[in-house]
Amino acid sequence: MASRVHPLLVAFLVVLLVGTCQARPAPGKAASSSSSGVVDGITAIYNFGDSISDTGNYLREGAAAGAMMEHTVAPPYGAAIGGATGRCSDGYLMIDYLAKDLGLPLLNPYLDKGADFTHGVNFAVTGATALDAAALARIGVAAPHTNSSLSVQLQWFRDFMSATTKSPAEVRDKLASSLVMVGEIGGNDYNYAFAANRPRPGGRSAADVGRMVTGVVESVVLVPEVVRSVVGAAREVLEMGATRVVIPGNFPLGCAPSYLAAVDETERAAYDGNGCLVGLNLFAQMHNVLLQQGIRELRRSYPEATVAYADYFGAYVRMLERAREMGFDGTALTNACCGAGGGKYNFEMERMCGAGGTAVCARPEERISWDGVHLTQRAYSVMAELLYHKGFASPAPVKFPHQ
């Protein structure tokens, strides 16, 4: 019996992978803008999330942020855009490409108190969770990198609206011409639960399997709570007057080089045709199915609003399946571009991108994974195209010209 369940249990083993992107701001880079006109009436974006969309909040948290990153305080992060800005990539993120497509300035981080927030605010923080620290602690899970959970970000949003408007009616007017992004967030809740129960490296003893089982159970238990938190945040912004809300699902976790390297499964049956771990992808899809149920409830409650599901899972898989025709190196789809050169995925937890002995691949623009956890600028641009121009965000939250 143990040998039959082993691949699935191992597939759920996840190391603590939040990202190594803390960096100094690059002057003039985070606030550049597009010169095109307003698109589909949207004049602002308000974004909640984690490292997938953080444009500098985490590094501005100061001492708390310093505990997370030992090595990466400068390039190679941001190498494609002239300097590190706190973005967890070699360049721009999906939220940046969306802002550019809408003819808006790139979103400034909320904690940059001297920034211009006329056209929106980015509340996302690297390492953030959908549940607050107290909720995670109740099942023995710690959020080690930031306390800026979704509830904290939502309070920042309330504070911002209170400071920049004079009444609830004015808030509604402001949100009527805004796009609100609620996530992606929730992945770190699961990462921390898995990591709290990870076995010894290479461990396959009964005790190690027992710890894996505990991690699986705790993560599965978290899913309804995480989804409830995300849907609850979306419900609040809709209640405040938001008319267009995008709620992204989870990525296919089993395709990330970091997870693949951590599991290091030898049984071929544990992988799908794209080389991804089936067990982890099933877990990600469980989250996505429950999230879409919650989104359908929101649509029934707010029929006049557009509540879109952004299918990060589907868009990522499409990118893998058509990688070569999109210009990616088909031989390195599950390899990190920036790493220490170790193993078949170019990922080592002890020497992540930016640490001594790591190097950047020759052509980042031909890679999907930047550091084993986050994507390259090129991959994020493809994801944004698939989501907002090719139908992977549905119903379409924005009607672009000639689309």
Salt bridges, closest charged atoms under 4 A:
ASP40 OD2 - ARG244 NH1 2.61
ASP96 OD2 - ARG87 NE 2.79
ASP101 OD2 - HIS389 NE2 2.84
ASP112 OD2 - ARG60 NH2 3.69
ASP208 OD2 - ARG200 NH2 2.71
GLU236 OE2 - ARG158 NE 2.47
GLU265 OE1 - HIS6 NE2 3.90
GLU348 OE1 - ARG351 NE 3.14
GLU366 OE2 - ARG363 NE 3.99
ASP371 OD2 - HIS374 ND1 3.02
